[in-house]
Amino acid sequence: EKGGYEHFMLKEIFEQPRSIGDCMRGRLDANNGRLVLGGIREYANKLINADRIIIVACGTSWHAGLVAEYFFEEFCRIPVEVEYASEFRYRNPVIKEGDVVIAISQSGETADTLAAIELAKSKGAIIFGVCNVVGSSIARTSHEGAYTHAGPEIGVASTKAFTAQLTVLNMIALRVAHSKGTITESRYHELLVELENIPSKVEQALKLDAQIEHISNEFKDSKNFLYLGRGYNFPVALEGALKLKEISYIHAEGYPAAEMKHGPIALIDEEMPVVFIATRDSSYDKVVSNIQEVKARKGRVIAIVTEGDALIPQMAEFVIEVPRTDEALMPMVSVIPLQLLSYHIAVMRGCNVDQPRNLAKSVTVE
Ligand code: F6R
């Protein structure tokens, strides 16, 4: 049932053009400017009129929440807070009626996320669930929701669930922004078209597999890794680091690139691989300066760039070119090489990629 792949994780990484497409099917029709999300019909007004959105999640789902924070704020102009469910539930958070809580969970069974929802519900918040597993506890406890429809995810490391979460959250944000009038018609249409094109761009990114395998061989014995990105690619840096540590047991940290000089820069020497997610976007020039700072300290730079980039290939030791897309949608594309990098390194180190030590697919205890 691994469909000819050696591991579920690899199968699920390669499934993403299809799973992202499935997530949009029947919901998005860019040609006609249509975006219909069954689950949000009744509660659309709650989101449109929300004073605040609070996103609660754990792990990879929390990273999807961080990306969503950027586009909900940019497109919908609604303040967003992204919370680790485990912290939120224990610190007497301020929750008011008018607040909308979006709970993100692949399994729909994560104990802390479920408890955070119960707490918010008891204070009168509306709960919107973004789950993958149909009929799961979180899906049932939420007032409304939208499934990610990524299909069963077997590998413990979450891959296709993450890109499907981003797809759903993006559609919700665009739908709300369009109703609120906080996005121009032309930008709205541009993003719908771009969203529809994501599966083919992910398909293209997957063709980098052999190149990434080669890079993995170069770094498989590293003891540490740093992942740096800015803006929409900052949560991608966190996600890349999490994927590597959980399946290859290499210590890795993700940081917003600008934070590097507030501490992590002290770690950089000729032994330190630094993965930059440095695609062409509004923070590109700043990221280029950060690459220079790492180079000056002899760090080994691996850069994810937009195809055709002429500058970074002169600076980085390894360059991975992904297709161009809108910066708000780039995480769905730029995360692909990072999933593959962690996969290959883990396999080369002889790790059990589908069932890493100490981890479970659903964390039903707090
Ligand atoms: C990472 C991973 C975990 C989960 C986290 C939340 O690859 O799988 O960090 O993302 O346990 O799980 P869900 O999304 O099921 O609530």
Boltz pocket constraint, residues with backbone or C-beta under 6 A from the ligand:
constraints:
  - pocket:
      binder: B
      contacts: [[A, 58], [A, 59], [A, 60], [A, 61], [A, 62], [A, 104], [A, 105], [A, 106], [A, 107], [A, 108], [A, 109], [A, 110], [A, 113], [A, 156], [A, 157], [A, 158], [A, 159], [A, 242], [A, 243], [A, 246], [A, 360], [A, 361], [A, 362], [A, 363]]
      max_distance: 6.0
